[in-house]
Amino acid sequence: MKAIILDYRRGRHGQTPNQAIIEFEGADSVEKAKKLEGTAVMWESSGGKRINGKVTAPHGRKGRVRALFEKGLPGQAIGSPVAVK
């Protein structure tokens, strides 16, 4: 299953770099996004650094999910794929 990091979780006045909005291939509704809750994900940099995370909740009505990572993701992570464990 393929997944891509779309953006950090954002608010009006800031962003939370250890939480990301992720889009999974084939998940296009809230019902499908809820089934992904608890899924482990991992982002790997080009240098080999790995940051693990977990899907915590659906985000919106288009099947996107919110994931909580161990520590903050760098800006290079936006638009890059994540590995689904």
C-alpha positions as CSV (number, residue, x, y, z in Angstrom):
1,M,0.0,0.0,0.0
2,K,1.4,3.4,-1.0
3,A,1.2,6.5,1.1
4,I,2.4,10.1,0.7
5,I,2.9,12.9,3.3
6,L,0.9,15.9,2.2
7,D,1.6,18.4,4.9
8,Y,2.0,19.0,8.6
9,R,-1.0,19.2,10.9
10,R,-1.7,22.9,10.9
11,G,-3.7,25.5,12.7
12,R,-4.3,29.1,12.1
13,H,-1.2,30.3,13.9
14,G,1.2,27.4,13.6
15,Q,2.1,23.9,12.5
16,T,2.9,20.7,14.4
17,P,5.9,19.0,12.8
18,N,5.5,15.7,14.6
19,Q,2.0,15.2,13.2
20,A,1.4,14.8,9.5
21,I,-1.5,14.5,7.1
22,I,-1.0,11.3,4.9
23,E,-2.9,10.2,1.8
24,F,-3.1,6.4,1.3
25,E,-3.7,5.0,-2.2
26,G,-7.2,3.6,-2.5
27,A,-8.5,5.4,0.6
28,D,-11.1,7.9,-0.6
29,S,-13.7,8.0,2.1
30,V,-13.9,8.4,5.9
31,E,-14.9,4.8,6.4
32,K,-11.8,3.5,4.6
33,A,-9.6,6.0,6.6
34,K,-11.0,4.7,9.9
35,K,-9.9,1.2,9.0
36,L,-6.3,2.5,8.7
37,E,-6.3,3.7,12.3
38,G,-3.4,2.2,14.3
39,T,-1.3,1.4,11.2
40,A,2.4,1.8,11.7
41,V,4.2,4.0,9.2
42,M,7.9,5.0,8.7
43,W,9.5,7.8,6.9
44,E,13.1,7.3,5.7
45,S,15.4,10.2,4.6
46,S,17.8,9.9,1.7
47,G,20.6,9.7,4.2
48,G,19.0,6.7,5.9
49,K,17.5,8.4,9.0
50,R,14.2,6.7,10.0
51,I,11.3,8.2,11.9
52,N,8.5,5.9,13.0
53,G,4.9,6.9,13.4
54,K,1.3,5.7,13.8
55,V,-2.0,6.6,12.2
56,T,-4.1,8.2,14.9
57,A,-7.3,9.4,13.2
58,P,-9.0,10.3,9.9
59,H,-8.7,13.8,8.6
60,G,-11.5,15.3,6.6
61,R,-13.9,13.5,4.3
62,K,-11.6,12.5,1.5
63,G,-9.9,9.5,3.1
64,R,-6.8,11.3,4.4
65,V,-5.4,10.4,7.8
66,R,-3.5,12.1,10.6
67,A,-0.3,10.3,11.8
68,L,1.8,11.0,15.0
69,F,5.5,10.6,14.6
70,E,8.2,10.0,17.3
71,K,9.8,13.4,16.6
72,G,9.4,16.2,14.1
73,L,9.6,15.6,10.4
74,P,11.9,17.8,8.3
75,G,10.5,19.9,5.5
76,Q,11.9,17.5,2.9
77,A,9.4,14.9,4.1
78,I,6.5,16.8,2.6
79,G,5.5,15.1,-0.7
80,S,7.7,12.1,-0.1
81,P,6.4,8.5,0.4
82,V,6.1,6.7,3.7
83,A,6.6,3.0,4.3
84,V,3.6,1.1,5.7
85,K,4.5,-1.6,8.2
